Amino acid sequence: MTTLTERTAPAVANPRDLVSPELFGKLVDRVMRDEQVTEGYAERVIDQTLVFLIACAGNGSGLKLSPSTPVDPGWHAFVLHTEDYAEFCQRVAGRFIHHRPIMDTDIRSGAALERTVIAMHATGYPVDADLWSGATSCGSGCEPR
């Protein structure tokens, strides 16, 4: 089975194309409701959540990647849709991408966030710098399996 990470990102330039419009809408609605943000902001969060997960999928080095504080609620919203999240992980990574809260010096120092942004740029998908210019959230690492 060929995973998305074995193809080039320009074939799917918009991260929204990685999920159905219905699922994208559900995730946006969840972020809007949980975080009390506008629809446009929630859409940006979900876009970046998808790019983050693609970066996690391609993280063959096993280095910890971490969502930013603004993006973490998007990952939480997606994880709550367990069947859709599991299908997405299998399709793009060939494995489940676990959300494991970790808080250590690497996370607190910002090093993990720097690695994450580099990994996201390497995917070829757009990176919304405004959503990645702060502290990391719960320090969730991506466990390659």
C-alpha positions as a Markdown table, in Angstrom:
| # | Residue | x | y | z |
|---|---|---|---|---|
| 1 | Met | 0.0 | 0.0 | 0.0 |
| 2 | Thr | 1.4 | 3.4 | -1.0 |
| 3 | Thr | 0.9 | 6.0 | 1.7 |
| 4 | Leu | 0.5 | 9.7 | 1.0 |
| 5 | Thr | 4.0 | 10.4 | 2.4 |
| 6 | Glu | 5.4 | 8.3 | -0.4 |
| 7 | Arg | 3.9 | 10.7 | -2.9 |
| 8 | Thr | 4.7 | 14.3 | -3.4 |
| 9 | Ala | 2.6 | 16.9 | -1.6 |
| 10 | Pro | 2.1 | 19.1 | -4.8 |
| 11 | Ala | -0.3 | 16.4 | -6.0 |
| 12 | Val | -2.5 | 17.5 | -3.1 |
| 13 | Ala | -1.6 | 21.2 | -2.6 |
| 14 | Asn | -4.4 | 22.0 | -0.3 |
| 15 | Pro | -4.4 | 20.1 | 3.0 |
| 16 | Arg | -8.2 | 20.3 | 3.0 |
| 17 | Asp | -8.2 | 17.8 | 0.2 |
| 18 | Leu | -6.8 | 15.2 | 2.6 |
| 19 | Val | -10.2 | 14.7 | 4.2 |
| 20 | Ser | -13.8 | 14.9 | 3.0 |
| 21 | Pro | -15.5 | 18.3 | 3.0 |
| 22 | Glu | -18.0 | 16.9 | 5.6 |
| 23 | Leu | -15.2 | 15.8 | 8.0 |
| 24 | Phe | -13.4 | 19.1 | 7.5 |
| 25 | Gly | -16.6 | 20.9 | 8.4 |
| 26 | Lys | -17.2 | 18.7 | 11.5 |
| 27 | Leu | -13.6 | 19.4 | 12.7 |
| 28 | Val | -14.0 | 23.1 | 12.1 |
| 29 | Asp | -17.3 | 23.2 | 14.0 |
| 30 | Arg | -15.7 | 21.4 | 16.9 |
| 31 | Val | -12.8 | 23.8 | 17.2 |
| 32 | Met | -15.2 | 26.8 | 16.9 |
| 33 | Arg | -17.4 | 25.4 | 19.7 |
| 34 | Asp | -14.5 | 24.3 | 22.0 |
| 35 | Glu | -12.2 | 27.2 | 21.5 |
| 36 | Gln | -14.8 | 30.0 | 20.9 |
| 37 | Val | -13.1 | 31.2 | 17.7 |
| 38 | Thr | -14.3 | 32.3 | 14.3 |
| 39 | Glu | -14.9 | 29.9 | 11.5 |
| 40 | Gly | -12.0 | 31.3 | 9.5 |
| 41 | Tyr | -9.6 | 30.8 | 12.4 |
| 42 | Ala | -10.9 | 27.3 | 13.0 |
| 43 | Glu | -10.4 | 26.5 | 9.3 |
| 44 | Arg | -6.7 | 27.6 | 9.6 |
| 45 | Val | -6.3 | 25.5 | 12.7 |
| 46 | Ile | -7.6 | 22.4 | 11.0 |
| 47 | Asp | -5.5 | 23.1 | 7.9 |
| 48 | Gln | -2.4 | 23.2 | 10.0 |
| 49 | Thr | -3.5 | 20.1 | 12.0 |
| 50 | Leu | -3.6 | 18.2 | 8.8 |
| 51 | Val | -0.1 | 19.4 | 7.7 |
| 52 | Phe | 1.2 | 18.6 | 11.2 |
| 53 | Leu | -0.1 | 15.1 | 10.9 |
| 54 | Ile | 1.5 | 14.7 | 7.5 |
| 55 | Ala | 4.8 | 15.8 | 9.0 |
| 56 | Cys | 4.3 | 13.3 | 11.8 |
| 57 | Ala | 3.6 | 10.6 | 9.2 |
| 58 | Gly | 6.9 | 11.3 | 7.5 |
| 59 | Asn | 8.8 | 11.5 | 10.7 |
| 60 | Gly | 11.0 | 8.5 | 10.1 |
| 61 | Ser | 13.7 | 9.8 | 12.4 |
| 62 | Gly | 11.5 | 9.3 | 15.5 |
| 63 | Leu | 12.3 | 12.8 | 16.8 |
| 64 | Lys | 9.5 | 14.3 | 18.9 |
| 65 | Leu | 7.3 | 16.7 | 17.0 |
| 66 | Ser | 4.9 | 18.9 | 18.8 |
| 67 | Pro | 1.9 | 20.9 | 17.9 |
| 68 | Ser | 1.8 | 24.6 | 18.7 |
| 69 | Thr | -0.7 | 25.9 | 21.3 |
| 70 | Pro | -3.1 | 27.2 | 18.6 |
| 71 | Val | -2.9 | 23.9 | 16.6 |
| 72 | Asp | -3.3 | 21.4 | 19.4 |
| 73 | Pro | -7.1 | 21.9 | 19.7 |
| 74 | Gly | -7.4 | 20.8 | 16.1 |
| 75 | Trp | -5.6 | 17.6 | 16.8 |
| 76 | His | -7.8 | 17.0 | 19.8 |
| 77 | Ala | -10.9 | 17.6 | 17.7 |
| 78 | Phe | -9.7 | 15.1 | 15.1 |
| 79 | Val | -8.8 | 12.4 | 17.7 |
| 80 | Leu | -12.3 | 12.6 | 19.1 |
| 81 | His | -13.6 | 11.4 | 15.6 |
| 82 | Thr | -11.9 | 8.1 | 16.3 |
| 83 | Glu | -13.0 | 6.2 | 13.1 |
| 84 | Asp | -12.1 | 9.1 | 10.8 |
| 85 | Tyr | -8.9 | 9.7 | 12.6 |
| 86 | Ala | -7.8 | 6.1 | 12.5 |
| 87 | Glu | -8.7 | 5.9 | 8.7 |
| 88 | Phe | -6.7 | 9.1 | 8.0 |
| 89 | Cys | -3.7 | 7.8 | 9.9 |
| 90 | Gln | -3.7 | 4.5 | 8.1 |
| 91 | Arg | -4.1 | 6.2 | 4.7 |
| 92 | Val | -1.4 | 8.9 | 5.1 |
| 93 | Ala | 1.0 | 7.1 | 7.4 |
| 94 | Gly | 0.3 | 3.4 | 7.2 |
| 95 | Arg | 0.0 | 3.4 | 11.0 |
| 96 | Phe | -1.8 | 5.1 | 13.8 |
| 97 | Ile | -0.3 | 8.4 | 14.9 |
| 98 | His | -0.6 | 8.5 | 18.7 |
| 99 | His | -1.2 | 11.6 | 20.7 |
| 100 | Arg | 1.0 | 11.2 | 23.8 |
| 101 | Pro | 1.2 | 14.2 | 26.0 |
| 102 | Ile | 4.9 | 14.8 | 27.0 |
| 103 | Met | 6.3 | 17.8 | 28.7 |
| 104 | Asp | 10.1 | 17.9 | 29.0 |
| 105 | Thr | 13.0 | 20.2 | 28.5 |
| 106 | Asp | 13.0 | 19.6 | 24.7 |
| 107 | Ile | 9.4 | 20.7 | 24.5 |
| 108 | Arg | 9.7 | 23.6 | 26.9 |
| 109 | Ser | 12.8 | 25.0 | 25.2 |
| 110 | Gly | 11.1 | 25.3 | 21.8 |
| 111 | Ala | 13.4 | 22.8 | 20.1 |
| 112 | Ala | 10.6 | 20.4 | 19.3 |
| 113 | Leu | 8.5 | 23.2 | 17.8 |
| 114 | Glu | 11.5 | 24.3 | 15.6 |
| 115 | Arg | 11.9 | 20.7 | 14.4 |
| 116 | Thr | 8.1 | 20.5 | 13.8 |
| 117 | Val | 8.0 | 23.6 | 11.6 |
| 118 | Ile | 11.0 | 22.3 | 9.6 |
| 119 | Ala | 9.3 | 19.0 | 9.2 |
| 120 | Met | 6.1 | 20.7 | 8.1 |
| 121 | His | 7.9 | 22.8 | 5.5 |
| 122 | Ala | 9.5 | 19.6 | 4.1 |
| 123 | Thr | 6.0 | 18.2 | 3.4 |
| 124 | Gly | 5.5 | 20.8 | 0.7 |
| 125 | Tyr | 2.2 | 21.9 | 2.2 |
| 126 | Pro | 1.6 | 25.5 | 3.2 |
| 127 | Val | 2.7 | 26.4 | 6.8 |
| 128 | Asp | 0.7 | 29.2 | 8.5 |
| 129 | Ala | 3.6 | 30.9 | 10.4 |
| 130 | Asp | 1.2 | 32.8 | 12.6 |
| 131 | Leu | -0.1 | 29.5 | 14.1 |
| 132 | Trp | 3.4 | 28.2 | 14.7 |
| 133 | Ser | 5.1 | 31.2 | 16.3 |
| 134 | Gly | 4.4 | 30.5 | 19.9 |
| 135 | Ala | 5.0 | 28.0 | 22.6 |
| 136 | Thr | 4.1 | 24.3 | 22.2 |
| 137 | Ser | 1.0 | 23.0 | 23.8 |
| 138 | Cys | 0.9 | 19.8 | 25.7 |
| 139 | Gly | 4.1 | 18.7 | 24.1 |
| 140 | Ser | 2.5 | 15.8 | 22.2 |
| 141 | Gly | 5.0 | 13.7 | 20.4 |
| 142 | Cys | 4.3 | 11.5 | 17.4 |
| 143 | Glu | 5.2 | 7.9 | 17.9 |
| 144 | Pro | 6.3 | 6.3 | 14.7 |
| 145 | Arg | 5.2 | 2.7 | 14.5 |
